Amino acid sequence: MEEESAAGQGRMRRPFPYIRWTIIAVFVGAMILNYLARSVLGVAAPVILSEQGISNEQYSWVTSAFQLGVMFQPLIGYFLDGFGLRLGFTLCVAIWSLITIAHVLAQGWFSFAGLRLALGLAEGSAQPAGQKLIAEWFPARERGVAGGIYNIGASFGAVLAPPLIAWAVMTQSWRLAFVVTGGLGLVWCVAWLLWYRVPARHPRLGSDERRHIEAGQVARPTGTRKRQPIGALLRRRNLWGIALPRLLADPVWGMLSFWMPLYLARERGFDLAQIAIFAWLPFLAADLGCLFGPAVVALLQRRGVSLIDARRWAFTLGAVMMMGMAFVGLATNPYVAIALLCLGGFAHQTLSVTVITMASDLFHRDEVATVTGIAGLAANLGVLVFTLSLGRLVDQVGYVPFFIVLGVLDLIGAAILWTLVRKPA
């Protein structure tokens, strides 16, 4: 059931040009705040762990609690598919914003873990919401670009975290960063409620753009039908064909978001000012990867490659570039290590945006949020296993083996993508 009100539908308003792109622009704001909220803790970790007396292993439990919460994405996606994006996603953003502000009350690793669990549960709505949005508002050939644009928000949120933390610590304390981030989320909710409607009921959508959107819905049928239960979706090989590569890919993002500041501080000797200067660079590179992946797909399609195969080739190219991550721990020069981390961020978003977008290529629009949620569960399970292993073993074996593993996992993911995924009939 979509939550739209019929009030005001009969009121004639002048069409607003390119409504779909303004809606994705507003959604980018949510993605920026989503990843800013989750990244603030990682950047502030050197200060918080010292102040609170939290060990590496305890910190791994804190970050793993967040991943455990995000793993409820299938339920959140099912909720969004049934309840709709306008009120459903607004509720999720409001909840994660309030939880972000509540971090100022945390004392000790256990309270941080509880807050991160709750935060992950609410923030897990972002990717399912994004895929549902582009399935509803964009023709198939534009979905890769739209997905790349909104995923720029994810990287840009992480770009903002280091300077925000540095400013907060110099102004007051790390707690100020959580208050600012949560407050901005609540403001965003108002903008979303005012502007978002489904295409069928948006009062500012012109007839030409409506026809453009409807004519491009060629990947899957768009008629009314009974929604598939989660159990039925789990029996479809295409779901596993995109979920397993995500399980193998997302540990890189977990490393960049939660562990990179600690790595730079403890292994490379960076202070907070240096972290603020350099820790955002891999996420800037990731922003470029968000656009590079769709550009590769578009180029291959112009050369006659089918959409699904073009996405598989873009993912494979990202996996090959990801091999550079294997050398981060071996680099003797810290700035070479930063450059390799940037390559990792670029490669990750190249392949991640590609495989995430495939949910809208392979599944009906009323299944997209649920499928994205299930794939998101797999992705965050990968981060959970990786971060628990790192937290337990890093003091004994160092970071080098973990970077080597990150350099090869996506090659396995590419093989799975080529093997399991079948093109829609």
N, C-alpha and C positions, 0 to 999 in steps of 0.2 A: 504494500500500500504506500503510494507516494503521498507526502504530507501536505500537498498544495491546497491552499484555500481557493475557493471559487470567487471570493470577493475581489472586485475590481477587474475581473477578466473581461467584462464587457466594455470597460472604459477604453476608448481609442487613444493610443499614444503613438507618437512618431517613432518609427523603427530606429534603433541604434545600430550603426554599422559594425560588423564583425563582433557581434555579441560573444561568440564562442571564445574569441581570443581575450576579451576582457574578463570573462569568467575564469579562464585558465590563469590570467594574471592575478586575480584575487586569490585563487587557490595557491599560487606560488607563495603568497604571503603566509599561508598556513604552513606550508612545507618549510619555509625559512624558520618560523617559530618552533615547529616540531623538532627540527634538528638542532636548533639553538638550545632548546630546553634540555635535550639529551646530551649535548656536547659540553655544556657549561661544567658539569661535574668532572669530565675527563680533563679539561684544561686546568681546572682548579685543583685537581687531585694532588699535585705536589704540596700545595699549601694545606689542603684539608687533611690529608693523611698525616702530615706532620703535627698539625694542631690537634687532631682527634686521636692520635696514637693508633692509626689503622695500619695493619701490615699488608703486604702484597697479597697474601692469600685471602685476607678478609676483604680487601678491595675487589678481588675476583668474585667473591660472593655478592658484593654490592652490585657490580655490573651484571652478574649473571641473574640477579633478581629482576633487573630490567628486561633482560632477554626472555626470561620466563613469562613475564607479563605480556610482552609483545607476541609471544607464541599463541595467545588466544585470538590472533587475527582471524581465523576461520569463523569464530562466533561473531566477532565484530563485523566482518564482511557480510555474514548472513543477516545480521541486524540492519546494516546499511542497505542491502538489497531489498529488504522488506519494508523498512521504515523511510527510506529516502535520504538524500544528501542534505536537504536544507535544514531540517530540524535535527536529524540524526547526527550529522557531522558537527553541527553547532554544539550539541550537547557534549560530544567527545572533546572538542577543542576547549570548551569551558572547563570541563573536568580536569584536563591535563594542565591547564593554566593555573588553576587553584592548587593542584598538587605541586606544581613547580614553585609557587610562592611558599608552600608549606615546608620546603627544604630549609628555610631559615631556622626552623625549630629543631632540626636534627641534631642529635648528640650521640656519637658512637656509631660503629659500623652497622649495628642491627637496625637502628632507626632509619639510617640511609637506605638499607636494603628494603625495608618495608615501603618507603616512599618510592623507590625505584620500581618496585613490583607494581604498585598502583599506577605510576607514570607510564610504564610500558603497556599496561592494559589499555589505557586511554589513547596513548600515542600510536598504538597498533592500528588505529583506524585510518591513518594517513594514506598508505599505499592502496588499500582497497578502495578508499574514497576516490583517489586520483584515477585509478583504472576505470571505475564506474563512471566518473565524470567524462573521460575521453571517449568511452564507449557510447555514452548518451549524446554528446555534443559534437563529435568529430567524425567525418567520414574516414573509412579505413586508411586511405593513403596519407592522411594527416596525423594519424594517431602516434606514429613514432616521433614526429617533431613535437607534438603536444606533450607526450610523455617526457621527452628530453627537456622541454622547457620547465615543466613542473618539478622535475628532479633536480634542476639547477637550484631550486629552493633548498633542497636537502643539503647540497654542498655549500651553498652560500650561508646557510645557518651555521655550519661548522666553521666557515671563514670568519664569521662575526664573533665567534666565541672567544678566541684568544685576546683580541683587543678589548672586548667587554670585560673579561675577567681582570686584565691588567688595570683597566680604568676603575673597576669596582674595588680592587684591593688597594689601589692608591687613594681612592676617595673615601672608602669606609671599610668594607670587608667583602669577601667572596659572596656573602649573603645578598648584597645589593644586586648582583647580577641575576639571581633567581627572581627577585621581586620585579625587576624591570622586564624580564622575559615573560613572566606570568601575566603581568599587567598588560603587555602588548597583545597577548593572546586573547584576553577578554575584550579588548578594543576590536580586534579582528572579527570576533563573533558578530558584532553589530553590522559590520560591512557585509558579511556573508548573508545575513538574514535579509538585508535590504536589497541585495542584487541578485541572489541566486534563485532561479526557478528551473524546472525541467523544460526542455525545448517546446513541448506541447502547450505550456502555460506561461511562457515568458512574455510579458506584455510588450517588450521592446524588440522582439525578434521579428525581422522583416521576412516577407514571403520568399524572396530570392535566397536568403541564407537558409531558411527552413528547407527549401527544396534541395539546396546544395548538401545539407547534412543528411537528409533522407535518401537522396540518390546515391550517396557514398556508403550506405550501410550494406555493403555487399559481402562482407566476410561471413556473417551469420544471419539467419532470418530474424526479423524484428517483430513479428506478430505476437499477440498475446498467447501465452501457453502456461502450463503448470510448471512452477519452479522445481528444479531437481533437488532432492535432499542431499546433504553432504555425503552420505554413504554412497549414493549413486555416482557422484562426481569422483570419489576416491577410486572407483573402478575403471576410470578412463585413463588410458596410457598417456594422453597428451598432458594431463595434469602432472603426472610424475616426470614427464619429459621437460617441464619447466621448473618443477619444484626441486628436483635433485641438483641441477646446476646452480640454483640459488643457494641451496644448502652449502655447496662447496665454495661459492663466490663470496658470501657475506662476511666470513671471518676477516677478510681484508679491511672491510669498513669498520668492524669492531676494533681491529688493531689501530686504525687511524683515529677513531673517535675516542676510545677509552684508554688506550695504552701508549700512544705515540708521545703525549706530553711527559709521561713518566719515563719513557725510554730516553727522550732527549735530555731530561733532567738528570737521570741517574747513570746513564751509559755514556752520554755525550757531554755532560757537564754544563748544560744550558741553564741559565737562571730564568726567572719569570719574564724578564724583559726580552730575552732572546727567544723564548717560547712564543711570546706575543708577536715577535717579528717574523718567525719562520714557520710556526705550526699551522698557519692558515694556508700556506702555499700548496700543500697537497690537495686541499679542498678547492682551491682556485683551479688547479689542473683538472680536478674532477668535474668542475663546471664545464670546462671545455670538452671533456669526454661525453657529457650529457648531449652535446650538440654533434660531436664527431660520430657517435654511433648511428643516429638517424641519418646523417649525411652519407655515411657509407651505404646504408640500406637504400637510400634514394638513388645514389649513383649506380648501384648494382641493378636496381629495378629499371633504370633508363637503358641499361645494357641488356635487358631481356630476362634477367633473373627473377624468379617468382618471389613474392613477398616473404614467405616463410624461409626459403633458402637464403634470401638476402639477409634476413635477421640471423640465421645460423652462421653465415660467413662473417658478419659483423662481430658476433660473439666470439668466434674463433680468433679473429684478429686481436680482440681485446685479451684473450687468453694467452696468445703468444707474447704480447707486450708485457703481460703480468709477470713473465719469467724474470724481469728485472728486479722484482721484489726479493728474489732469492739472494741477491748480493748486498742487501742493505746492511746486514750485520757484519759482513766481511769487509765493507769499505773502511779504510783507515782515516779518510778525510770526512769529517762530519757533514760538510756541505755536499759531498758526493752522496752521502746517505740521504740527505734531504732531497736531492735531485731524483734519486731512485724512489723515494716515497712519493714524490710528485708523479713519476711515471706510473706508480701503482695506483694512485688516485685516478689518474686519467684513464688507465686501462680498465679499472674496476667499473667506473661509470659508463664507459663505452659498452661493456658487455652487460652490465646490470640493467641499464635502461632498455637495452634490446630485449632481454629475456622477460623483464617485467611487462613490457608492452605486448608480448605474445599472448598474454591472457585475453586481451580484447580481440586478437586475431583468431583465436581458436575456440572461443566459447561465446555463448549467447549473452547479450547485454545484461540479462537478469541473473546471470551466473558469475559475471566478471568479478564483482567485489568478493564473493565467496571464494572463488578460485584463487584470486590474488591473496586472500587471507591465508588459505592453505599453503600456498607457495611461500608466503611470508613466515608462516610457522616453521617451515623447513629451513628458511634462511636464518632465522633467529636461533633455531636449534644448533645450526652450525656455529654461530657466534658463541652460544652458550658453552658448547663442548670445548671450543678453542680457548675461550677466556678462562674457564676453570682449569684446563690443562696448563695454560700459561701461568696463571696465578700460583699453581702448586709447584711447577717445575722451574720457573725462570731463575730462582735463586740458586738452583743446582746446576742447570745446563746453560743458562744465559738465553739471549734472544735469537742467536744465530739459527738454531734448528727451526724455530717457528717461522722466521722469514723464508727459509728454504721451502718449507711446506706450503706457505702461501703462494710461492712462485709456481707451483706445479698443480695445485688443486683445480684451477680453472681449465687446464688442458683436459682433465678427466670430465669436467662439466661439459666441455665442447663435444667430446665423444658421445656423451649421453644425449645431448641435444640432437645430434645427427642421427642417433640410433632409435630413440623412442618417439620423437614427435612425428606425427602424421599430418599431412596437409588436409584441411577441411575439404569435404567433397563438393 
